[in-house]
Every structure is written in structure tokens, then in C-alpha cells.
Amino acid sequence: MNDSLDHPLRYGMVNELHARPSARLQAPCTVVHLAFKEPRDAANRDRARDLAHLAALTARHGAPSPESGASHYAAAIGRHELRWESHTEFVSYTAIAPGLPPRAFDPAAAEVFPPAWQAEAPGCRIAAAIVQVDLLPDDPAGIEPLLERWFAIESLTAFQVLDEAAVVAGDFRIDPAGFMRFAVFVRPEAGQGRIGRIVQRVLELETYRAMAMLGLPRSRELSASLNAMDTRLSALMEGMGDAARPAEAVLDDLLDLSAELEGTAVRHSFRFGATGAYEAIVHDRIATLRESRFRGRQTLTEFMTRRFEPAMRTVRSARARLQAMLDRTERAGELLRTRVDVQRSAQNQALLASMDARADLQLRLQHTVEGLSVVAISYYAVGLAGYVLAPMAAAAGIDRVWLNAALVPVVVLLTWAALRRIRRRLHQP
């Protein structure tokens, strides 16, 4: 093959499709699942610490160390098959062991993940589950006493999946050992691949449900702060009509509130977006299980509708409320800016009227000055002309007083005409 023809990322993208295949399981078996998430900024965590924590576990059992920069890992550790995956915000560990413990959901089944090793994890445990996979008896009613003994009846969900290939049961409660319990009863003819996919979807369902519900406490905190900001915004909106308060001062307060809202939106945008993505994965995993009712028991869809969906609606409501307040502040800002512009336009009109009055006054002063200028120039011009024409007037027997008297109207008229001509040229475009 000519690799130069292929996009440099082509093989990597295709390999990603096959990087995390579901395990092939054979009933009976026990599956222990853990997920760890750092409390803050988990998406930007140091992933080398996750690999170091994984390497510490594999070293305990003499298994190969993970490669640097790996995002998934699989190996045998003792009698268990270990699977590790690195996700955007968390890492997950799944250990599979053949057979069932002597006591149902015995915490000893999770000793493959020692408590001391868990305490050294870079993050906190966000999900922990034990799944027991057993064969479904010929009479499915035979498992009902087991379900009533293992799970809390008021929250028990039991449903058939994948065209009645298996029965899945759980109560979504955390037992005293800190694990959530799930029981999977498969028909004898169910293939190992199908059993593996069922267990993988159940574990993903629980893990992504836990990740999605991280948005609920954040939404409650946000609602409390939005209540205070909503009061401030309402007061600002009511004060917009107060002519006694300058619009610039109201606009400054509004800009402060808008900046606070924008900062809040930035802090919560990732968690809200992640919650929406995790919620979509939860609903996708429920859909792919293709559940049907088992002997009148509560289905997974019914449980999620009553218990999970209200939390997601709270998150969506807080997100929508935050966006609505951002829109309100934007509209209020536009109204205030319009009010400021109108006030400034009125001020500009008053300023222009004042300038017009000053220009008219200057024009009147200019005309007055021009009149005085004509008199002053004519006075000096008559004097100069009298000196020039005095000899000729004396020769003609004309008295100098009469000469000056005759020159005055002529000089004044000429001076006025000259100044008017100069002013006309100055005003020409």
C-alpha cells in the first residue's frame, strides 16, 4: 500500500473504533468496576498521574506496565482480567473474575483493588459497582426471592434486555461497602460477546449517570446566586425610568452585573455542556439495552424518568435561567445606551443652539467692527489724500477744509466697497 495516499490520521481514527471492545464474558462471573475523577478541572488533569496509579496496581500483580500516553489498557492480573480506560474527566477500572463469591455481592470480590491503593488515586471515586452475572433459570420467577433479598424493594428495577436474552436488576443504592449492586441473569444460549456488551452498557450507564448528576449541586449553587443577581437586575430595570438618577450611573451598575453574569456563565459552561453530553449517553445506553418489563417490575426507563430526569431538568432550568438573565442584561444595556444617546443628543442640540447664538453674536460684532473699520480707514485715507491734493487745491484757490470735506464721502464709499469685496472673496467656497 502507498501510505502517502492516506491522511496521516486515517489509521489512528480507524484504530480508535476498535480500541475499547467489550469483554467476552461467560456466566457465572463477577465484575468489579471503579471510576475516579479529580474534584476540579478534571479535563485538564495530569494524565501521567493516572498512568502511574495504574502502574502501581499492575506492579502488585507482576503485570506489564502501561505505555506512556496510553488511553486504554488490558491485562491479566492474577485470576482477574483488568481493563482500564482514560476518559475526558475520569478513568475507569474494570476487573472480571470467573465464578461467583460464596456470599452474594461479597466486598471481598473487590479486593483486587486494595483500599490503600484506592486511597492513593489522583482523584476521588465517582462510581463503584459490583455486577454478578449468573445463568437465568428455566423458570424466571425463581430469581425473584434473590432480588428481594439483595435489593431495596422500593427502588428495585428489574427488566429484560436485548430481546429477553437477559434480566438485569439493581436498586441504584450504595451498599455498606461503598458499591452499587447489579445482577445480570443470562439465558444459557446467550453468547459471550452479548453478555459482555450487556455488562458494559450497565456499567457505562451507572458511570455516566454519576457524571451527569455532578451538574445538579452546581445548578443548586447557581440558582442561589442567580436569585441574588435577579433581585439586583430587577431593581436596575425599575430604576431605568428614574429621571433623577443619571443613566450613566445605572449603566455602570448594569455593566458590573453583566460582567458578573458572564463570569458565572464561563465558570459553569463546561459542567453544563458535560452534563448534557453525559445525559445523552445515559439515554443512549438505555435505548441500546432494548428493555422490556419483567414480571411487572419497575423498568429502567421508569426509574430514570422518576429519579434521574428531574435532576437533569433542574440542570437545564438553571442553564436556561442563566442564559435568560444574560439576554435580559443585554436588552437592558441596549435600552440604557439608547437613553444615554438620547440625552447626549439633547445635550448636543443645546450645545449647537448655544454655538449658533454665539456665531450670531460674533457676526453682529463683526458687522460693527466692519463699520468702525470703514470709519477708521476712511479717516486715515482722507488725511493722506488731503496731503497729496493740498498743493493742487492751494493752486486752485480751494481751502483745505473744503477739500477734506469733499474727499470724505468719496473715500468712505471706496473703503466700504473695497472691504465688502474682500469679505465676499473670503466667503466664496
C-alpha positions as CSV (number, residue, x, y, z in Angstrom):
1,M,0.0,0.0,0.0
2,N,1.1,3.5,-0.7
3,D,0.8,5.2,2.7
4,S,1.4,8.6,1.1
5,L,-2.1,8.5,-0.3
6,D,-3.7,8.3,3.1
7,H,-4.4,11.1,5.5
8,P,-1.9,11.0,8.3
9,L,-4.7,10.5,10.9
10,R,-6.6,7.8,9.0
11,Y,-5.2,4.7,10.7
12,G,-5.4,6.4,14.1
13,M,-9.1,7.2,13.6
14,V,-9.9,3.7,12.5
15,N,-8.0,2.1,15.3
16,E,-10.0,4.3,17.8
17,L,-13.1,2.4,16.6
18,H,-11.6,-0.8,17.9
19,A,-9.7,0.5,20.9
20,R,-12.3,-0.4,23.6
21,P,-14.1,-3.6,22.6
22,S,-16.4,-5.0,25.2
23,A,-15.1,-8.0,27.1
24,R,-16.3,-11.5,26.3
25,L,-17.9,-12.9,29.5
26,Q,-19.1,-16.3,30.4
27,A,-21.6,-16.8,33.2
28,P,-21.2,-17.1,36.0
29,C,-18.7,-14.4,36.7
30,T,-18.1,-11.3,38.9
31,V,-17.3,-7.8,37.6
32,V,-15.9,-5.0,39.8
33,H,-15.9,-1.5,38.3
34,L,-14.4,1.7,39.7
35,A,-14.2,5.2,38.3
36,F,-12.0,8.0,39.6
37,K,-12.4,11.8,38.9
38,E,-10.3,14.7,40.1
39,P,-12.5,17.2,42.0
40,R,-11.5,20.2,40.0
41,D,-10.6,20.8,36.4
42,A,-10.5,17.1,35.7
43,A,-10.4,17.7,31.9
44,N,-7.0,19.3,32.2
45,R,-5.6,16.9,34.8
46,D,-2.1,15.5,34.6
47,R,-2.8,12.1,32.9
48,A,0.7,10.9,33.8
49,R,-0.5,10.5,37.4
50,D,-3.4,8.3,36.2
51,L,-0.9,6.0,34.4
52,A,1.4,6.0,37.4
53,H,-1.6,4.9,39.6
54,L,-2.4,2.1,37.1
55,A,1.2,1.1,37.0
56,A,1.2,0.8,40.8
57,L,-1.7,-1.7,40.5
58,T,-0.1,-3.8,37.8
59,A,3.2,-3.9,39.6
60,R,1.4,-5.5,42.6
61,H,0.4,-8.4,40.3
62,G,3.5,-8.6,38.1
63,A,1.6,-7.5,35.0
64,P,3.2,-5.4,32.3
65,S,3.3,-1.6,32.9
66,P,1.1,0.6,30.7
67,E,2.7,2.5,27.8
68,S,3.4,6.2,28.2
69,G,0.4,8.3,26.9
70,A,-1.9,5.3,26.7
71,S,-5.6,5.9,26.9
72,H,-6.6,2.2,27.4
73,Y,-5.0,-0.9,28.9
74,A,-5.9,-4.6,29.3
75,A,-4.0,-7.3,31.0
76,A,-4.4,-10.3,33.3
77,I,-3.7,-9.6,37.0
78,G,-3.9,-12.9,38.9
79,R,-7.3,-14.5,38.2
80,H,-8.8,-11.3,37.1
81,E,-8.9,-9.7,33.7
82,L,-8.2,-5.9,34.1
83,R,-9.5,-3.2,31.7
84,W,-8.5,0.4,32.2
85,E,-9.8,3.4,30.2
86,S,-9.0,7.1,30.3
87,H,-11.9,9.4,29.6
88,T,-12.2,13.2,29.3
89,E,-12.9,13.7,33.0
90,F,-12.3,10.3,34.7
91,V,-10.6,7.0,34.5
92,S,-12.3,3.6,34.9
93,Y,-11.1,0.3,36.1
94,T,-12.9,-3.0,35.4
95,A,-11.8,-6.3,36.9
96,I,-13.5,-9.6,35.7
97,A,-13.2,-12.8,37.6
98,P,-14.8,-16.2,36.7
99,G,-17.4,-17.6,39.2
100,L,-19.4,-16.0,42.0
101,P,-18.4,-15.3,45.6
102,P,-19.8,-17.6,48.3
103,R,-21.8,-14.7,49.6
104,A,-23.7,-12.5,47.1
105,F,-22.0,-9.2,46.5
106,D,-19.3,-10.0,48.9
107,P,-17.0,-6.9,49.3
108,A,-14.1,-9.4,49.2
109,A,-14.7,-9.6,45.5
110,A,-13.3,-6.1,45.2
111,E,-10.0,-6.9,46.9
112,V,-8.4,-6.8,43.5
113,F,-8.5,-3.0,44.1
114,P,-6.9,-2.7,47.6
115,P,-8.3,0.2,49.7
116,A,-4.8,1.5,50.3
117,W,-4.2,1.7,46.5
118,Q,-7.6,3.4,46.0
119,A,-6.7,6.0,48.6
120,E,-3.7,6.9,46.5
121,A,-5.7,7.6,43.4
122,P,-5.2,11.1,41.9
123,G,-8.9,11.8,42.1
124,C,-11.9,10.7,44.1
125,R,-14.1,7.7,43.5
126,I,-17.2,8.8,41.5
127,A,-18.6,5.3,40.7
128,A,-18.1,1.9,42.2
129,A,-20.2,-1.2,41.2
130,I,-20.2,-4.9,41.5
131,V,-22.0,-6.9,38.8
132,Q,-22.8,-10.6,39.4
133,V,-23.5,-12.5,36.2
134,D,-25.4,-15.8,36.5
135,L,-27.5,-18.1,34.4
136,L,-31.2,-17.4,34.2
137,P,-33.2,-20.5,35.5
138,D,-35.8,-22.1,33.3
139,D,-38.5,-20.5,35.4
140,P,-37.5,-16.8,35.6
141,A,-39.8,-16.4,38.6
142,G,-37.1,-18.3,40.6
143,I,-34.9,-15.2,40.8
144,E,-37.5,-13.0,42.4
145,P,-36.7,-14.2,46.0
146,L,-33.0,-13.4,45.3
147,L,-33.9,-9.9,44.0
148,E,-36.0,-9.2,47.1
149,R,-33.1,-10.3,49.4
150,W,-30.4,-8.4,47.6
151,F,-32.0,-5.1,46.7
152,A,-34.3,-2.5,48.3
153,I,-37.8,-3.2,47.0
154,E,-38.9,0.4,46.9
155,S,-36.2,1.3,44.3
156,L,-35.7,-2.1,42.6
157,T,-35.6,-2.1,38.9
158,A,-35.7,-5.4,37.0
159,F,-36.1,-5.7,33.3
160,Q,-35.3,-7.9,30.3
161,V,-32.9,-6.7,27.7
162,L,-31.9,-7.5,24.1
163,D,-35.0,-9.4,23.2
164,E,-35.2,-11.2,26.5
165,A,-31.7,-12.5,26.3
166,A,-31.0,-11.5,30.0
167,V,-32.6,-10.0,33.0
168,V,-30.9,-7.0,34.7
169,A,-31.7,-5.9,38.2
170,G,-30.4,-3.2,40.6
171,D,-31.7,-0.6,43.1
172,F,-29.1,2.2,42.4
173,R,-28.3,2.3,46.1
174,I,-24.8,2.2,47.7
175,D,-24.2,-0.8,50.0
176,P,-22.2,-0.5,53.3
177,A,-19.0,-1.4,51.4
178,G,-19.5,1.6,49.1
179,F,-20.5,-0.4,46.0
180,M,-23.6,-0.3,43.8
181,R,-25.0,-3.7,43.1
182,F,-26.3,-5.1,39.8
183,A,-27.4,-8.6,39.0
184,V,-27.4,-10.0,35.5
185,F,-29.1,-13.3,34.7
186,V,-28.4,-14.5,31.2
187,R,-30.0,-17.3,29.2
188,P,-27.8,-20.3,28.7
189,E,-27.7,-19.7,24.9
190,A,-26.5,-16.1,25.2
191,G,-23.1,-15.7,23.6
192,Q,-20.1,-14.4,25.4
193,G,-20.0,-11.2,23.3
194,R,-23.6,-10.4,24.1
195,I,-23.1,-10.9,27.8
196,G,-20.0,-8.6,27.7
197,R,-22.0,-5.9,25.9
198,I,-24.8,-6.1,28.4
199,V,-22.5,-5.7,31.3
200,Q,-20.5,-2.9,29.6
201,R,-23.7,-1.0,29.0
202,V,-24.9,-1.4,32.5
203,L,-21.5,-0.1,33.9
204,E,-21.4,2.8,31.4
205,L,-25.0,3.6,32.3
206,E,-24.1,3.9,36.0
207,T,-20.8,5.7,35.4
208,Y,-22.3,8.3,33.1
209,R,-25.3,8.7,35.3
210,A,-23.0,9.6,38.2
211,M,-21.0,12.0,36.0
212,A,-24.2,13.7,34.7
213,M,-25.6,14.3,38.2
214,L,-22.5,16.3,39.1
215,G,-24.3,19.2,37.4
216,L,-27.1,19.1,40.0
217,P,-25.3,20.6,43.0
218,R,-23.6,23.1,40.7
219,S,-27.1,24.1,39.5
220,R,-28.4,24.5,43.0
221,E,-25.5,26.7,43.9
222,L,-26.0,28.7,40.7
223,S,-29.7,29.1,41.4
224,A,-28.9,30.7,44.8
225,S,-26.5,33.2,43.2
226,L,-29.0,33.9,40.4
227,N,-31.7,34.7,42.9
228,A,-29.5,37.5,44.3
229,M,-28.5,38.7,40.9
230,D,-32.1,38.6,39.7
231,T,-33.1,41.0,42.5
232,R,-30.3,43.4,41.5
233,L,-31.3,43.2,37.9
234,S,-34.9,43.8,38.6
235,A,-34.0,46.9,40.8
236,L,-31.9,48.2,37.9
237,M,-34.6,47.7,35.4
238,E,-37.1,49.6,37.7
239,G,-34.6,52.3,38.2
240,M,-34.2,52.9,34.5
241,G,-37.3,55.1,34.5
242,D,-36.0,57.3,37.3
243,A,-35.1,60.6,35.7
244,A,-33.4,61.8,38.9
245,R,-30.7,59.2,38.6
246,P,-28.2,59.7,35.7
247,A,-28.4,57.0,33.1
248,E,-24.6,56.7,33.1
249,A,-24.6,55.6,36.7
250,V,-27.3,53.0,36.0
251,L,-25.4,51.8,33.0
252,D,-22.2,51.3,35.1
253,D,-24.1,49.2,37.6
254,L,-25.6,47.2,34.9
255,L,-22.2,46.6,33.3
256,D,-20.9,45.3,36.6
257,L,-23.8,42.9,36.9
258,S,-23.4,41.8,33.3
259,A,-19.7,41.1,33.9
260,E,-20.6,39.0,36.9
261,L,-23.1,37.1,34.9
262,E,-20.6,36.5,32.1
263,G,-18.1,35.2,34.6
264,T,-20.6,32.9,36.1
265,A,-21.5,31.6,32.6
266,V,-17.9,30.9,31.9
267,R,-17.4,29.0,35.1
268,H,-20.4,26.8,34.5
269,S,-20.3,26.4,30.8
270,F,-18.1,23.3,30.8
271,R,-20.1,21.5,33.5
272,F,-23.4,22.3,31.8
273,G,-22.1,21.1,28.5
274,A,-20.6,17.9,30.0
275,T,-23.9,17.2,31.9
276,G,-25.8,17.4,28.6
277,A,-23.4,15.1,26.9
278,Y,-23.4,12.5,29.8
279,E,-27.2,12.7,29.9
280,A,-27.3,11.9,26.2
281,I,-25.0,8.9,26.7
282,V,-27.3,7.6,29.6
283,H,-30.3,7.7,27.4
284,D,-28.4,6.1,24.5
285,R,-27.3,3.2,26.8
286,I,-30.9,2.7,27.9
287,A,-32.1,2.6,24.3
288,T,-29.4,0.1,23.2
289,L,-30.4,-2.3,26.0
290,R,-33.9,-2.6,24.4
291,E,-35.5,-3.3,27.7
292,S,-38.9,-4.9,28.3
293,R,-40.9,-5.3,31.5
294,F,-40.0,-8.3,33.7
295,R,-42.9,-9.8,35.7
296,G,-44.5,-6.4,36.4
297,R,-41.3,-4.9,38.0
298,Q,-40.3,-1.3,37.5
299,T,-38.3,-0.8,34.3
300,L,-35.1,1.2,34.0
301,T,-36.9,3.9,31.9
302,E,-39.5,4.4,34.6
303,F,-36.9,4.6,37.3
304,M,-34.8,7.2,35.3
305,T,-37.9,9.2,34.5
306,R,-38.8,9.5,38.2
307,R,-35.3,9.8,39.7
308,F,-32.8,10.9,37.1
309,E,-34.8,13.1,34.8
310,P,-35.9,15.6,37.5
311,A,-32.2,16.3,38.3
312,M,-31.5,16.8,34.6
313,R,-34.4,19.2,34.3
314,T,-33.1,21.2,37.2
315,V,-29.7,21.5,35.4
316,R,-31.4,22.5,32.2
317,S,-33.6,25.0,34.0
318,A,-30.6,26.6,35.7
319,R,-28.8,26.8,32.4
320,A,-31.8,28.4,30.7
321,R,-32.3,30.8,33.5
322,L,-28.7,31.9,33.3
323,Q,-29.0,32.5,29.6
324,A,-32.3,34.4,30.1
325,M,-30.6,36.7,32.6
326,L,-27.7,37.3,30.2
327,D,-30.3,38.2,27.5
328,R,-32.1,40.5,29.9
329,T,-29.0,42.3,30.8
330,E,-28.1,42.7,27.2
331,R,-31.5,44.2,26.4
332,A,-31.4,46.4,29.4
333,G,-27.9,47.6,28.4
334,E,-29.3,48.5,24.9
335,L,-32.1,50.4,26.4
336,L,-29.8,52.3,28.7
337,R,-27.4,53.0,25.9
338,T,-30.4,54.4,23.9
339,R,-31.3,56.6,26.8
340,V,-27.8,57.8,27.2
341,D,-27.6,58.5,23.4
342,V,-30.9,60.5,23.6
343,Q,-29.6,62.5,26.5
344,R,-26.4,63.2,24.7
345,S,-28.3,64.1,21.5
346,A,-30.3,66.7,23.6
347,Q,-27.1,68.0,25.1
348,N,-25.6,68.2,21.6
349,Q,-28.6,70.1,20.3
350,A,-28.4,72.6,23.2
351,L,-24.7,73.0,22.5
352,L,-25.4,73.6,18.8
353,A,-28.0,76.2,19.7
354,S,-25.5,77.9,22.0
355,M,-22.9,77.8,19.3
356,D,-25.5,79.3,16.8
357,A,-26.2,82.1,19.3
358,R,-22.5,82.8,19.7
359,A,-22.0,82.7,15.9
360,D,-24.8,85.3,15.5
361,L,-23.3,87.5,18.2
362,Q,-19.9,87.2,16.5
363,L,-21.5,88.1,13.2
364,R,-23.1,91.2,14.7
365,L,-19.8,92.2,16.4
366,Q,-18.1,91.6,13.0
367,H,-20.5,93.9,11.3
368,T,-20.0,96.5,14.0
369,V,-16.2,96.1,13.7
370,E,-16.5,96.4,9.9
371,G,-18.4,99.7,10.3
372,L,-15.8,101.0,12.7
373,S,-13.1,99.8,10.3
374,V,-14.6,101.8,7.4
375,V,-14.6,104.9,9.6
376,A,-11.0,104.4,10.8
377,I,-9.6,103.5,7.4
378,S,-11.5,106.4,5.8
379,Y,-10.2,108.8,8.4
380,Y,-6.6,107.9,7.6
381,A,-7.3,107.8,3.9
382,V,-8.8,111.3,3.9
383,G,-5.8,112.5,5.8
384,L,-3.3,111.0,3.3
385,A,-5.4,112.2,0.3
386,G,-5.6,115.7,1.8
387,Y,-1.8,115.8,2.0
388,V,-1.5,114.6,-1.6
389,L,-4.1,117.0,-3.0
390,A,-3.3,120.0,-0.8
391,P,-0.8,121.7,-3.2
392,M,-3.2,121.4,-6.1
393,A,-6.1,122.7,-4.0
394,A,-4.0,125.7,-3.0
395,A,-3.1,126.4,-6.6
396,A,-6.7,126.3,-7.5
397,G,-7.7,128.6,-4.6
398,I,-9.6,125.9,-2.7
399,D,-9.4,125.9,1.0
400,R,-8.1,122.6,2.6
401,V,-11.1,122.3,4.8
402,W,-13.4,122.1,1.8
403,L,-11.0,119.7,0.1
404,N,-11.2,117.3,3.1
405,A,-15.0,117.7,3.2
406,A,-15.2,116.7,-0.5
407,L,-12.9,113.8,0.0
408,V,-14.8,112.2,2.9
409,P,-17.8,110.7,1.1
410,V,-15.7,109.6,-1.8
411,V,-13.1,107.8,0.4
412,V,-15.8,106.3,2.7
413,L,-17.6,104.9,-0.3
414,L,-14.5,103.5,-1.8
415,T,-13.3,102.0,1.5
416,W,-16.7,100.4,2.1
417,A,-16.8,98.9,-1.4
418,A,-13.2,97.5,-1.0
419,L,-14.0,95.9,2.4
420,R,-17.2,94.4,1.0
421,R,-15.3,92.9,-2.0
422,I,-12.7,91.4,0.3
423,R,-15.4,89.8,2.6
424,R,-17.2,88.4,-0.4
425,R,-14.0,86.7,-1.6
426,L,-13.3,85.3,1.8
427,H,-16.8,83.7,2.0
428,Q,-16.5,82.1,-1.5
429,P,-16.1,78.3,-1.5
